[in-house]
Amino acid sequence: MTNTPWLACPNRRFRADVLAGLSLPQKRLPAKYFYDAVGSRLFDEITELDEYYPTRTELTIMTAHAREMAARCGPRCLLIELGAGSLTKVRLLLDRLDQPTAYAPVDVSGEHLRGAATALAVDYPALDITPVVADFTTSFDLPSVPANRRVVYFPGSTIGNFDPHEADALLRRVARIVGPGGGLLLGVDLRKDVTVLERAYNDAAGVTAAFNRNLLVRINRELGANFVPDTFRHLAFYNRDQSRIEMHLVSTIEQRMRVGSATFDFRAGESIHTENSYKYSVPELAARVTACGLRLDETWTDAQNYFAVLYLTAQ
């Protein structure tokens, strides 16, 4: 159900990205590849951890203000969710939307998405649910249904996983997808005490570490690599200069790893940079979205100002 060429042969793009990233002076791997079936399940576990505040904080905001958000979306909208995952938060919105014409969750993890969409259809039998297996940073097909308005729902703090220029490109893409007058309901993680931030990515149970290392397990399984995940330690810290959490996998020994026919040398202490999670202020983000063809219409936050949900309109 996608127009994306690499998904027809997913390993080709995956291999190209891995080989390119590991060839850089600072080795990198794209965070989107975390989300195979195992990675998606591990992320679901992360969202329930005591240390991980974003999910429960956003759910608190959604519970308190979903009716206002639904009113912004308007009647008979086509709702498009990017990075849909387990389709948990969207239920709060679906319960309050006025006769939505269809719901299109978009995610790269096809198995996980289809399972979640099947479960959702049991509870919403009258809703046209069309899961789209795609990388939402590229072109993909949407259901052709009449709607008063297209609204993209982009929950979580996923916008923070993109470097600023990538985030701007994604916001411009969303503005084109929804068209003039269309909407974007966007979750944003806000700047806060560093201790709170770093605890969220270094949980005591080690689930985030397992999530991080699972990327190497996936590379081994799908690309014929020989990484030994236990020889890489999880590292997550707040980079104040960049206003972002960085996640790395740090080689604990000197070693040579193979990916297919390519080899990569690691020094002891050398890292693979696997994810960024940028933290924003609302005024800063308002300025960014304006430059990307969107207008900030409403902001909802929690009592501690940890998280925000924004409603934006395409100009």
C-alpha positions in Angstrom: 0.0 0.0 0.0 2.8 2.3 -0.7 4.4 4.1 -3.6 7.9 4.0 -2.0 10.3 2.1 -4.2 12.7 1.0 -1.5 9.9 -0.7 0.4 9.5 -3.1 -2.5 13.1 -4.1 -1.8 13.7 -2.8 1.7 17.1 -4.3 2.3 18.6 -2.3 -0.6 17.9 1.0 1.0 18.7 -0.3 4.5 22.0 -1.6 3.3 22.9 1.6 1.5 22.1 3.7 4.6 24.0 1.4 6.9 27.1 1.3 4.7 27.1 5.1 4.2 26.5 5.8 7.9 29.3 3.5 9.1 31.7 5.0 6.6 31.4 8.5 8.2 34.2 9.8 10.5 31.5 9.9 13.2 29.7 6.6 12.5 25.9 7.0 12.3 22.8 4.9 11.8 19.4 6.3 10.9 17.0 6.2 13.9 14.1 5.1 11.6 15.6 1.6 11.5 15.0 1.0 15.2 11.5 0.1 14.4 11.4 -3.5 13.2 8.9 -5.7 15.0 11.1 -6.2 18.0 12.2 -2.6 18.2 8.5 -1.5 18.0 7.6 -3.8 20.9 10.6 -2.5 22.9 9.6 1.1 22.3 6.1 0.3 23.6 7.8 -0.9 26.8 9.8 2.3 27.0 6.7 4.4 26.9 5.4 2.7 30.1 8.6 3.2 32.1 8.6 5.4 35.2 11.5 7.4 33.8 10.0 8.0 30.4 7.7 11.0 30.9 6.8 12.0 27.3 4.1 9.4 26.6 2.1 9.7 29.9 2.5 13.5 29.8 1.2 13.8 26.2 -1.7 11.4 27.2 -2.6 13.7 30.0 -2.7 16.7 27.6 -4.7 14.7 25.1 -7.2 13.5 27.8 -7.8 17.0 29.0 -8.0 18.7 25.6 -8.9 16.1 22.9 -12.3 17.7 22.4 -10.7 21.1 21.6 -8.3 19.3 19.3 -11.1 17.5 17.5 -12.9 20.8 17.1 -9.8 22.2 15.4 -9.8 19.3 13.0 -13.4 19.9 12.1 -16.1 17.6 10.7 -15.5 15.0 8.0 -11.7 15.2 8.1 -9.2 12.7 6.7 -6.9 12.0 9.6 -3.3 10.9 8.7 -1.1 9.7 11.5 2.7 9.7 10.9 4.9 7.2 12.8 1.7 5.6 14.0 3.1 2.8 16.1 0.6 1.2 18.4 -2.3 3.6 17.7 -2.9 4.3 21.4 -3.1 8.1 21.6 -5.2 8.5 18.5 -8.2 6.8 20.2 -8.6 9.9 22.3 -9.0 11.9 19.2 -11.1 9.4 17.2 -13.6 9.3 20.1 -14.2 13.0 19.6 -13.9 13.7 15.9 -17.1 14.6 14.0 -17.7 11.9 11.4 -14.1 11.5 10.1 -14.1 10.2 6.6 -11.1 7.9 7.0 -8.0 7.3 9.2 -4.6 6.5 7.6 -1.9 5.5 10.0 1.6 5.6 8.4 4.5 3.6 9.7 7.6 1.7 8.4 7.0 -1.3 10.7 4.4 -3.1 8.6 3.8 -6.1 10.8 3.4 -3.9 13.9 1.2 -1.4 12.0 -1.1 -4.0 10.5 -1.6 -5.7 13.8 -2.5 -2.4 15.6 -4.8 -1.4 12.7 -6.7 -4.7 12.9 -7.2 -4.3 16.7 -8.3 -0.7 16.2 -10.9 -1.8 13.5 -12.6 -4.0 16.1 -13.3 -1.0 18.3 -14.2 1.4 15.4 -16.1 -0.8 12.9 -17.7 2.1 11.1 -14.4 3.9 10.5 -12.5 3.5 7.2 -9.0 2.5 8.4 -6.3 2.3 5.8 -2.8 1.5 7.1 0.0 2.7 4.9 3.3 1.0 5.3 5.8 3.6 4.3 8.7 5.9 5.3 6.8 9.1 5.9 9.8 11.2 4.9 9.3 10.0 1.3 6.4 10.0 -1.0 3.5 7.6 -0.2 -0.1 7.0 -1.3 -3.1 8.1 0.8 -6.7 6.8 0.5 -8.7 8.7 -2.1 -11.7 9.8 -0.1 -13.7 13.0 -0.1 -13.0 15.1 3.0 -13.6 18.6 4.2 -10.0 18.8 5.5 -6.8 16.7 5.7 -5.2 16.7 9.1 -1.9 15.1 9.9 -1.5 13.8 13.5 2.2 13.6 14.5 2.3 12.7 18.2 5.1 11.8 20.5 8.3 13.8 20.2 9.3 12.3 16.9 9.8 15.7 15.3 12.7 16.0 17.7 14.4 13.0 16.0 15.1 15.1 12.9 18.0 17.5 12.6 16.7 21.1 12.2 17.0 21.1 8.4 15.3 17.7 8.2 12.5 18.8 10.5 11.9 21.9 8.3 11.8 19.7 5.2 9.2 17.4 6.9 7.1 20.3 8.0 7.0 21.7 4.4 6.1 18.2 3.2 3.2 18.1 5.7 2.0 21.5 4.5 1.9 20.1 1.0 0.1 16.9 2.0 -2.7 18.7 3.8 -3.0 21.6 1.5 -4.1 25.2 2.3 -6.4 25.2 5.3 -5.3 21.6 6.3 -4.0 21.0 9.8 -1.1 19.5 11.7 -1.6 18.3 15.3 2.0 18.0 16.5 3.5 16.7 19.7 6.7 18.4 20.9 9.0 17.7 23.8 10.0 20.9 25.6 13.3 21.9 27.2 13.5 21.1 30.9 15.9 20.0 33.7 18.7 17.9 32.3 18.3 15.3 35.0 14.8 14.6 33.9 15.8 14.4 30.3 18.8 12.1 30.9 16.8 9.7 33.1 14.2 9.3 30.4 16.8 7.8 28.1 18.8 5.8 30.7 16.1 3.7 32.4 17.2 1.5 35.3 15.6 -1.6 33.7 17.8 -1.3 30.6 14.9 -1.3 28.1 16.3 1.7 26.2 19.7 0.1 26.0 18.1 -3.1 24.6 16.2 -0.9 22.1 19.4 0.7 21.0 21.3 -2.5 20.6 18.5 -4.2 18.8 19.5 -2.0 15.8 22.7 -4.1 15.6 20.7 -7.3 15.9 18.5 -6.2 13.0 21.6 -5.4 10.8 23.0 -8.8 11.6 19.8 -10.6 10.6 18.9 -8.6 7.5 22.3 -7.6 6.1 24.5 -10.5 7.0 26.6 -8.6 9.5 28.5 -10.0 12.5 28.1 -7.3 15.2 28.3 -8.6 18.7 25.7 -6.4 20.5 27.1 -7.1 24.0 30.4 -5.4 23.0 28.6 -2.1 22.6 27.3 -0.1 25.5 24.3 2.2 25.4 25.1 5.9 26.0 22.6 8.7 26.2 23.3 12.3 27.3 22.0 15.9 26.8 24.1 18.0 24.4 23.4 21.6 25.7 24.9 23.3 22.7 22.5 21.5 20.4 19.6 21.3 22.8 19.2 17.6 22.1 19.6 14.2 23.7 22.1 12.1 21.8 22.0 8.3 21.8 25.1 6.3 20.9 26.4 2.7 20.9 30.0 2.7 22.2 32.4 -0.1 21.3 33.9 -1.4 24.5 36.8 -3.1 22.6 38.9 -2.7 19.5 37.1 -4.8 16.8 36.4 -5.2 13.1 32.8 -5.7 12.0 31.6 -7.0 8.7 28.4 -5.9 6.9 28.1 -8.2 3.8 31.5 -7.8 2.1 32.3 -4.4 3.7 34.4 -4.2 6.9 34.5 -1.4 9.5 37.1 -1.0 12.2 36.2 0.3 15.7 38.5 1.6 18.3 37.7 1.0 22.0 35.5 3.9 23.0 34.4 4.7 19.4 30.7 5.2 19.0 27.9 4.9 16.5 25.5 7.8 16.8 22.1 6.3 16.6 19.6 9.0 17.5 19.0 12.7 18.3 16.0 14.0 20.2 15.9 17.8 20.0 14.1 19.7 22.7 12.2 22.9 21.8 10.5 26.0 23.2 7.1 26.9 21.8 8.2 30.4 20.6 11.2 28.9 18.8 9.0 26.3 17.1 6.4 28.8 16.2 9.0 30.8 14.3 10.2 27.6 12.5 6.8 26.4 11.4 5.9 29.9 10.0 9.0 29.7 7.7 7.7 26.2 6.6 4.2 27.4 5.5 2.3 26.7 8.7 0.7 28.9 11.3 0.5 28.1 15.0 -3.1 28.4 16.0 -3.3 26.8 19.5 -1.0 25.3 22.1 -1.8 22.8 24.9 0.7 22.0 27.6 0.9 20.1 30.9 1.2 21.7 34.4 5.0 21.2 34.5 5.5 22.5 31.0 7.3 19.3 30.0 5.4 18.7 26.7 3.2 20.5 24.2 0.7 19.6 21.6 0.3 22.2 18.9 -2.4 22.7 16.2 -0.9 24.2 13.1 -2.8 25.3 9.9 -1.2 25.2 6.4 -1.1 28.7 4.8 
